[in-house]
Amino acid sequence: MDDQQALERINQLVEEEEKLLHRHEGEGLDDDEHARLQEIELQLDKTWDYLRQRRSLREAGDNPDDASVRDGGTVEGYEQ
């Protein structure tokens, strides 16, 4: 996935996240919707991480295609 594809994926996920959140404003989400929201957030974190890797590699003069999508545990661990 190149930079543009990563940005498009981020935009798709953000759009889905916003629709999900606004669909039930004031009511809360059911269990399935809450699980989907968590999955969207994880995918956003992973995609942003991937895009940052690509940009860092490029800035260092390396091949951005050497970036890889990291597992959720690694990406989520950055917040701690």
C-alpha positions in Angstrom: 0.0 0.0 0.0 1.5 3.4 -0.9 1.0 6.7 0.9 -2.1 7.7 -1.1 -3.8 4.3 -0.5 -3.0 4.5 3.3 -4.6 8.0 3.4 -7.6 6.8 1.5 -7.9 3.9 4.0 -7.7 6.3 6.9 -10.4 8.5 5.4 -12.7 5.5 4.9 -12.2 4.4 8.5 -12.8 7.9 9.9 -16.0 8.1 7.8 -17.2 4.8 9.1 -16.3 5.8 12.7 -18.2 9.1 12.4 -21.3 7.4 11.0 -21.3 4.8 13.7 -20.9 7.4 16.5 -23.5 9.8 15.1 -26.0 7.0 14.3 -26.8 6.5 18.0 -26.0 9.9 19.6 -27.4 10.0 23.1 -28.3 6.3 23.0 -24.9 4.6 23.1 -23.7 1.7 21.0 -24.8 -1.9 21.3 -22.2 -4.6 21.8 -21.6 -5.3 18.1 -21.2 -1.6 17.3 -18.9 -1.1 20.3 -16.7 -4.0 19.0 -16.7 -2.5 15.5 -15.7 0.9 16.9 -12.8 -0.7 18.7 -11.7 -2.5 15.5 -11.9 0.7 13.5 -9.8 2.5 16.1 -7.2 -0.3 16.0 -7.1 -0.2 12.2 -6.7 3.6 12.3 -3.8 3.3 14.7 -2.1 0.6 12.5 -2.6 2.5 9.3 -1.3 5.8 10.8 1.7 3.9 12.1 2.3 2.4 8.7 2.1 5.8 7.0 4.5 7.3 9.6 7.0 4.4 8.9 6.8 5.1 5.2 7.4 8.8 5.7 10.3 8.2 8.1 12.0 5.7 5.8 11.6 8.2 2.9 13.1 11.0 4.9 16.0 8.8 5.9 16.7 8.1 2.2 15.5 4.5 2.5 12.8 2.7 0.6 9.3 3.5 2.0 8.2 0.1 0.6 10.2 -1.5 3.4 7.5 -0.3 5.9 5.2 -3.0 7.3 1.8 -3.0 9.1 2.6 -3.9 12.7 0.4 -6.0 14.9 -2.2 -4.4 17.1 -0.4 -5.1 20.3 2.7 -3.3 19.1 0.8 -0.3 17.9 -1.5 -0.1 20.9 1.5 -0.3 23.2 2.7 3.1 21.9 -0.1 4.9 23.8 1.2 3.7 27.2 
